Amino acid sequence: MEILVIALVAFLASSLTLFSGFGLGTLLMPVIALFFPLDTAIAISAVVHLANNLFKLGLLGLKADFQVVIRFGVPAILAAVAGAWLLGWLAQMTPLLEYNLAGREISVMPVKVVVGLLIILFVIWS
């Protein structure tokens, strides 16, 4: 059932971003994070991004202005590498807070705080 929900949301979000050009991560990541650990959800979201971008490249690539692609693409690739490094660094940090709630031990991890703040920022910005 989880796979069906994620596939449906990925398809709908990818369809919307074909026209808007952004928002796939903002829409898809929270849904995936409901079913998988956060670092796994980010990796799954990255795979969907890659597949969506390859699809858009095949569909629209010949009509692209390559100077614009280079001006946005090179910084995007560098930022993606820096973001992956930052994600790995944040995932290894110790919890900011730990507490028990309804018999469950809950940890507030720095990576969850940062990703949550980024999603809120992107939603407000969008």
Phi, psi and chi 1 to 4 in degrees:
 res  aa     phi    psi   chi1   chi2   chi3   chi4
   1 MET       -  -39.9 -173.6   63.4 -178.8      -
   2 GLU   -61.9  -41.2  -62.0   93.8   15.1      -
   3 ILE   -63.4  -40.0  -60.8  -61.6      -      -
   4 LEU   -64.6  -44.0 -178.6   64.0      -      -
   5 VAL   -63.0  -46.3  170.0      -      -      -
   6 ILE   -64.7  -42.1  -69.4  171.0      -      -
   7 ALA   -64.4  -40.3      -      -      -      -
   8 LEU   -66.1  -45.4 -177.6   63.0      -      -
   9 VAL   -65.3  -40.0  171.7      -      -      -
  10 ALA   -61.9  -42.3      -      -      -      -
  11 PHE   -64.5  -47.0  176.0   74.0      -      -
  12 LEU   -65.3  -44.3  -67.5  173.2      -      -
  13 ALA   -66.2  -39.7      -      -      -      -
  14 SER   -65.0  -38.1  -62.7      -      -      -
  15 SER   -64.0  -41.5  -61.8      -      -      -
  16 LEU   -66.5  -40.1  -71.3  172.8      -      -
  17 THR   -75.3  -14.9   59.9      -      -      -
  18 LEU   -60.6  -35.8  177.9   64.1      -      -
  19 PHE   -91.8  -36.5  -60.2  104.7      -      -
  20 SER   -86.4  -30.8   67.9      -      -      -
  21 GLY    87.7   -5.2      -      -      -      -
  22 PHE  -154.2  168.5   64.8   96.1      -      -
  23 GLY   105.6   -5.6      -      -      -      -
  24 LEU   -60.8  -48.9  178.4   60.6      -      -
  25 GLY   -64.0  -38.6      -      -      -      -
  26 THR   -64.1  -37.3  -54.1      -      -      -
  27 LEU   -84.4  -38.2  -63.8  171.3      -      -
  28 LEU   -86.4  -40.4 -175.8   59.8      -      -
  29 MET   -57.1  -46.4 -122.0  -62.6  -70.0      -
  30 PRO   -61.9  -34.0  -21.9   31.6      -      -
  31 VAL   -69.0  -44.6  174.1      -      -      -
  32 ILE   -64.9  -37.5  -63.2  174.6      -      -
  33 ALA   -66.6  -16.9      -      -      -      -
  34 LEU   -68.8  -28.1  -69.8  173.9      -      -
  35 PHE  -109.2  -18.3  -58.0  108.3      -      -
  36 PHE  -131.2  158.9  -67.9   95.7      -      -
  37 PRO   -59.3  155.1  -19.2   27.4      -      -
  38 LEU   -59.5  -44.9 -169.6   57.5      -      -
  39 ASP   -66.6  -35.0   50.0  -12.6      -      -
  40 THR   -68.4  -39.2  -55.5      -      -      -
  41 ALA   -62.7  -39.5      -      -      -      -
  42 ILE   -65.3  -41.3  -68.3  171.4      -      -
  43 ALA   -65.0  -42.0      -      -      -      -
  44 ILE   -63.5  -42.8  -68.0  170.2      -      -
  45 SER   -61.6  -37.8 -179.7      -      -      -
  46 ALA   -65.2  -38.1      -      -      -      -
  47 VAL   -65.8  -41.5  170.2      -      -      -
  48 VAL   -63.9  -40.9  173.2      -      -      -
  49 HIS   -58.3  -47.3  -94.4  -79.7      -      -
  50 LEU   -60.9  -47.0  177.0   64.0      -      -
  51 ALA   -63.3  -41.1      -      -      -      -
  52 ASN   -64.8  -42.1 -172.6   38.0      -      -
  53 ASN   -68.6  -36.9  -72.3  -24.5      -      -
  54 LEU   -65.5  -38.1  -70.3  174.2      -      -
  55 PHE   -63.1  -46.5  173.4   73.9      -      -
  56 LYS   -64.8  -37.4  -73.4 -167.5  -78.4 -170.5
  57 LEU   -62.2  -44.2  179.4   66.4      -      -
  58 GLY   -66.5  -34.9      -      -      -      -
  59 LEU   -79.9  -41.2 -170.9   64.7      -      -
  60 LEU  -120.5   -1.5  -53.4  168.7      -      -
  61 GLY   -59.1  -37.0      -      -      -      -
  62 LEU   -69.9  -20.2  -66.9  176.7      -      -
  63 LYS   -95.7    3.4  -62.6  177.2 -177.5  173.5
  64 ALA   -78.6  148.4      -      -      -      -
  65 ASP   -84.2  109.2 -179.0  -14.0      -      -
  66 PHE   -68.1  -25.3  -73.7  100.2      -      -
  67 GLN   -67.6  -38.5  -70.3 -164.2   -2.5      -
  68 VAL   -68.6  -40.4  172.7      -      -      -
  69 VAL   -59.5  -43.8  170.5      -      -      -
  70 ILE   -68.1  -42.3  -71.2  172.2      -      -
  71 ARG   -63.4  -34.4  -83.6 -168.6  -74.9  176.6
  72 PHE   -93.2  -33.3  -78.2   94.1      -      -
  73 GLY   -70.0  -44.1      -      -      -      -
  74 VAL   -63.9  -49.6  170.9      -      -      -
  75 PRO   -61.2  -34.2  -22.9   32.6      -      -
  76 ALA   -65.7  -40.4      -      -      -      -
  77 ILE   -65.3  -43.7  -70.1  169.6      -      -
  78 LEU   -63.8  -41.2  -65.2  174.9      -      -
  79 ALA   -67.4  -34.6      -      -      -      -
  80 ALA   -65.6  -40.8      -      -      -      -
  81 VAL   -65.1  -44.9  171.0      -      -      -
  82 ALA   -63.1  -39.5      -      -      -      -
  83 GLY   -65.3  -39.4      -      -      -      -
  84 ALA   -65.2  -40.2      -      -      -      -
  85 TRP   -64.3  -44.4  176.8   82.8      -      -
  86 LEU   -63.1  -40.2 -177.2   61.9      -      -
  87 LEU   -62.1  -44.5  177.2   64.1      -      -
  88 GLY   -62.3  -39.6      -      -      -      -
  89 TRP   -66.8  -44.4 -179.6   70.5      -      -
  90 LEU   -66.6  -35.9  -75.2  170.6      -      -
  91 ALA   -66.2  -23.2      -      -      -      -
  92 GLN   -90.6   -5.4  -65.8  176.3   -3.4      -
  93 MET   -74.0  158.9  -66.8 -178.9   76.3      -
  94 THR   -77.7  157.1   57.8      -      -      -
  95 PRO   -60.7  145.0  -19.2   28.4      -      -
  96 LEU   -77.0  -31.8  -63.3  172.9      -      -
  97 LEU  -155.2  141.0  176.7   68.2      -      -
  98 GLU  -132.3  137.3  -68.0  178.0  -38.0      -
  99 TYR  -154.4  164.5   58.3   94.6      -      -
 100 ASN  -103.7  133.9  -72.5  -38.0      -      -
 101 LEU  -139.4  119.8 -179.9   66.0      -      -
 102 ALA    54.0   40.4      -      -      -      -
 103 GLY    81.8    1.6      -      -      -      -
 104 ARG  -110.4  139.5  -68.6 -177.4   53.2 -160.4
 105 GLU   -87.2  124.2 -174.8  172.7  -31.9      -
 106 ILE  -117.1  135.2  -61.7  176.1      -      -
 107 SER  -117.9  134.2  -60.0      -      -      -
 108 VAL   -97.7  105.5  178.3      -      -      -
 109 MET   -91.6  145.2  -59.4  -62.5  -65.9      -
 110 PRO   -56.5  -37.7  -24.2   32.4      -      -
 111 VAL   -63.8  -36.1   66.9      -      -      -
 112 LYS   -68.9  -39.1  -68.1  179.2 -179.8  178.3
 113 VAL   -64.5  -45.9  171.9      -      -      -
 114 VAL   -65.1  -46.0  169.8      -      -      -
 115 VAL   -64.7  -40.3  170.3      -      -      -
 116 GLY   -61.9  -44.2      -      -      -      -
 117 LEU   -64.3  -39.5  -69.4  173.2      -      -
 118 LEU   -64.4  -41.2  -75.5  173.1      -      -
 119 ILE   -63.5  -43.7  -71.5  173.7      -      -
 120 ILE   -62.1  -43.0  -69.4  169.9      -      -
 121 LEU   -60.6  -45.1  178.8   69.3      -      -
 122 PHE   -67.2  -36.7  -73.2  136.1      -      -
 123 VAL   -65.3  -44.0  167.3      -      -      -
 124 ILE   -64.6  -41.7  -69.0  170.0      -      -
 125 TRP   -67.6  -35.4 -167.6   10.5      -      -
 126 SER   -72.9      -  -61.4      -      -      -
